[in-house]
Amino acid sequence: MSTLDLLLVLVVALLLALVAGLVLGGLAYLTHRHPRLEKPLGVALGGGALLVAVVAVLVAVVALTR
């Protein structure tokens, strides 16, 4: 793996971590403002699990295409 590829992977991982944090924070805020929806932590963890699943699928696809 070249240095440019490694840099690209690190930048994408950083952006993914930032977006995941924003999504989880948004879900927790939404459910905190509307408590009848669900408990904020449960929804945030559910959203996090969904994001982890999506990332795992993307990594598997990239690994299989190389």
CORBELMO-V289177 format. One record per helix or strand of 3 or more residues. SS is the DSSP state (2 for helix, 1 for strand). FROM is the first residue (numbers start at 1). LEN is the number of residues. If there is no record, write none. Layout:
SS	FROM	LEN
SS	FROM	LEN
//
This chain:
2	3	31
2	40	26
//
